[in-house]
Amino acid sequence: MREILGKKAAGQEVHPCQMSIMSQYFHPIMARRRKIIRVKECNESSPYDLDMEQMAEHMTRFSIDGMTGVGKRLEKREMRKV
């Protein structure tokens, strides 16, 4: 994670990324266990219709892209200090 965020990323930048990633993985599991997700009466698909492999692939790409963006923002902040 720090490799993507950059060497100078502090805990205050790393921890929210960690929480975000964990939430992406735990929410669908907890929602299924608690049966929060109800079958819709309309023909619209649910985001939870994806199988776990599809969800994991998306969340991985989404998280890496997000952390890359945070890393770029941190890098620009460091450049301004110099």
Protein Blocks (a to p, Z undefined) as FASTA:
>chain_A
ZZmnopklcfklmmmmmmmmmmmmmmmmmmmmnomaccdfblcdcfklpcfklmmmmmmm
mmmmmmmmmmmmmmmmmmmmZZ
